[in-house]
Amino acid sequence: EFGVGDHNYCRDPDTTGRPWCYHGDSDGIYTSWEYCIVYRPCQCWSGKQLDYRGTLSVIKNNNPCQKWTSQTPNWHIRTPKNYPGAGLGDHNYCRNPDKYPRAWCYNGLSTNPRHSDCDVPACEEHRACWDSEVYKGTVNVSKSGVSCQK
């Protein structure tokens, strides 16, 4: 049910709220465990909103966002090719590809303002973007970079 099996992927079988894994010595003795860094597509924000993957597509003045693949009306270098893994694509959804304090986008109607923050809704308390209970991906390294054990 929780994706535990003959592999070394991060999981959350005890529903702690975040995926984790065991790691140990070369004899296969489990000496400790550690959380893993696993993000899911978030519909809300936590921290600097780097993991936000919702569909909000307007800036604070309600102008629509410009597609990340478009260079009009605002030319830019923040493209899916230049920022892989940042959630950019052929869409105009708010994102935070460059560790700005909040998710943002380019103004799709004009060059003034060139870009602006988006009003991304906050996550409920204790609901970060971990999706731990259903995570069945292939991350197999703990947050400190140690390989997980089977």
C-alpha positions in Angstrom: 0.0 0.0 0.0 2.8 2.5 0.8 5.2 1.3 -1.9 7.5 -0.6 0.4 9.3 -3.5 -1.4 12.5 -4.9 -2.7 14.1 -1.5 -3.5 15.8 1.4 -1.7 13.4 4.2 -2.5 12.2 6.7 0.0 8.8 6.0 1.5 6.5 6.9 4.4 5.1 3.6 5.6 4.4 4.9 9.1 2.8 8.1 7.9 5.2 10.4 9.7 4.3 13.1 7.2 7.4 12.9 5.0 9.2 10.2 3.0 12.3 8.7 4.7 14.7 5.8 4.4 17.1 3.7 6.4 20.8 3.9 5.8 23.5 2.0 7.5 27.0 0.4 7.4 28.5 -1.8 4.7 27.2 -5.0 6.5 23.7 -3.9 5.8 22.9 -3.2 9.4 20.4 -0.3 9.6 22.0 2.2 11.9 19.8 5.2 11.3 17.1 6.8 9.2 16.7 10.2 7.6 14.1 12.2 5.7 14.3 12.4 2.0 13.7 15.5 -0.2 10.7 14.6 -2.3 8.5 17.3 -3.8 5.1 16.8 -5.2 3.1 19.2 -7.4 1.7 21.7 -4.9 -1.4 23.6 -5.3 -0.4 25.9 -2.4 2.8 27.3 -1.1 5.4 26.7 1.5 8.6 28.5 2.0 9.7 30.5 -1.1 7.1 28.7 -3.2 9.8 26.9 -5.2 7.6 23.8 -5.2 4.4 25.5 -6.3 2.9 23.6 -9.3 -0.7 25.0 -9.3 -2.5 26.7 -12.1 -2.7 30.3 -10.9 -1.9 32.4 -13.9 -2.5 36.1 -12.9 -0.3 38.6 -11.3 -1.5 40.8 -8.4 -3.2 43.4 -10.6 -5.2 40.5 -12.3 -3.3 40.8 -15.6 -2.8 37.3 -17.1 0.7 35.8 -17.0 2.9 35.5 -20.1 3.7 32.0 -21.2 7.2 30.9 -20.1 7.9 29.9 -23.7 6.9 33.3 -25.1 9.2 36.3 -25.5 6.4 38.8 -25.9 5.5 41.2 -24.5 8.5 40.6 -22.2 11.8 39.1 -23.4 13.5 36.9 -20.8 15.9 34.1 -20.1 13.7 32.1 -17.7 12.7 29.4 -20.1 12.1 25.7 -19.5 15.4 24.9 -21.2 17.4 27.3 -19.0 15.6 26.3 -15.8 14.9 22.6 -16.0 13.0 21.1 -13.1 11.5 24.5 -12.1 8.0 23.7 -13.4 8.3 26.0 -16.4 6.7 24.9 -19.7 4.3 26.0 -22.5 1.9 27.5 -20.0 1.5 30.8 -18.1 1.3 29.5 -14.5 3.0 31.3 -11.7 6.3 29.7 -10.7 9.5 30.6 -8.8 12.4 29.3 -11.0 15.1 31.5 -9.5 14.6 31.4 -5.7 12.8 34.8 -5.6 10.9 35.2 -2.3 7.5 34.2 -4.0 6.1 32.6 -7.1 5.7 35.1 -9.9 5.3 35.5 -13.6 5.8 37.9 -16.4 3.0 40.3 -17.3 1.2 38.9 -20.3 -0.4 42.2 -21.3 2.4 44.8 -21.1 5.9 45.6 -20.1 4.8 47.7 -17.1 5.1 46.0 -14.7 7.5 43.6 -16.4 6.7 40.9 -13.8 5.0 40.6 -10.5 4.3 38.3 -7.6 1.3 36.0 -7.7 -1.1 35.5 -4.8 -0.6 31.8 -4.3 -2.7 30.4 -1.5 -0.9 29.2 1.6 -0.9 25.6 2.6 -2.9 24.5 5.6 -0.8 24.1 8.7 1.4 21.0 8.6 0.6 20.4 4.9 3.7 21.0 3.1 4.4 19.6 -0.4 5.6 16.2 0.5 2.7 13.9 -0.5 4.4 11.3 1.6 1.6 8.7 1.9 1.3 8.2 -1.8 4.8 8.9 -2.9 6.0 6.0 -5.1 8.9 7.7 -7.0 12.5 6.7 -7.3 14.3 9.1 -4.9 16.8 6.9 -3.1 19.0 9.4 -1.3 18.4 10.9 2.1 18.4 14.7 2.6 22.1 14.6 3.6 23.0 12.7 0.4 23.4 9.3 1.9 22.2 6.4 -0.2 19.2 4.5 1.1 19.3 0.8 1.9 16.9 -1.9 0.7 
